[in-house]
Amino acid sequence: SYGISSHAPLPFETCWTLSQERVPDYLQEIGRLKQRYAGEIEIYAGLEIDYLNEIQNPANSYFQALPLDYRIGSVHLVYTDEEEIIDTDTDPENFRYLLEKHFRGNLQEMVTRYFVAAMRMVEAGGFDFVGHANKIFYNAEQSCPGITEEDWYKKKLSDFFVFVAEKGLMVEINTKAYIQKGCFFPSIRDWKILQELQIPLVVNSDAHRPELIHAGRAEALQQLKEKGFKTVMELREGKWQEVPIV
């Protein structure tokens, strides 16, 4: 089974999100593919929906009304003191530039805003699983090596996963960066918390390009197996099902 999940529309234009005007075409084309390949592969329509604020998030009425098979809740964007919106999911050089420009180099403040947004997203709900949880850790480490081992950072991450578990949500093991950066999102060292909390996991490549559809997937499943995880969640026959890791 394959899920197609574009970045959902935002209330402003970007080069990386689906425009709202094209959503009907997007859903129609996925519907056509479902029929075309029925009996061969399962195809599901999804969206990766940003938490931006109390209005723009996966739970809002627009996204809830769409005939989607699944929804991903993700945080990429945070507000600055000047109420500007910046993207934390950028390259390390631009991340450092944004950190200096908008947060006066205060990485703890920037990371805190990321986790505040993530907590509010979980509270609002309206999605099936958390996309690339703690993705900010990579850029944070590039800017200040060792920061993710500090007590305040580990507490924010732990509190976040506890809240996810309380809400009964799944968490994605995102394999997108494995080939180039050798890491998963969340990081392997975060998986122990997921295991202790018994949070269901979904392994996804976040491919963006068809040739990367399985990139890092086998490696992630092997790592999960070695660390004692027995199952992952997969969307099959229209339902989320617990599947053994083999």
C-alpha positions, 0 to 999 in steps of 0.5 A: 500500500502506498500513501500520497500525502502532499504538503497541505495548503497554507494561508500564503503561497509557498513553493512546497505546498499544494495550493488550495485551488488544486486540492480537488484535482489532487484528490481526483487524480488519486481517485483515478489511480485507485481505480486504475490499480485496484487489485494490484496495489492499494493507494491512499489519499493523504495530506501532511498538514502544518500546525501554524496556529489555532486556526491553521492546523489539521483539526480545522473544518476545511481539512476535516471535510476533505475525503482523505484516507489519513492526515499527518500532523507536522510542525515546520514553522514557528512565529518570531517575536515580530510575528513573522513565520520562519521555517525551522526545516531548512538547511543548517546554514539558513537555520543559523541565519534565522536563529541569529536574525530572529532569536538573537542566537538563543537556540533554546528559545527557538527550540521551545517555540517549536515544541510549544507548536508541537504540543498545541498541534497534539492538543488540537488533534485531527490527524492520524500520526505525528510527522517527523517528530523532533526534526529540529534536533538535526539543525539544533545539533548543527548549530550547537553540538550536544544541545539535545543532550541537555536536560531542558531539551530532553524534558521537552521531548519527553513531555511531548511524547508523553502527551502523544501517548495520552492522546493515542496518536501514532508517531512516524519514523521518518527515513528521508534523511537516512541516506544523506545524513545517516539519521532518522526522525525522531532520532534512534536515541529517542526511540527508547521513550517511544518504546517505554510509552508503547506508542504505535509507529509508522515507518515512512520515507517522506520520499518527495521523489518516486525513486526514493519511495523505499529509501531507508525503510529496510534500515529503519525496520532492521534498527527497530527490530534490533531494539526490541520493537515487534510491530509497526502500523500500516494502512491496509484494506482501509484500516490501520493495522498492526503488522509484525516486523520481519 
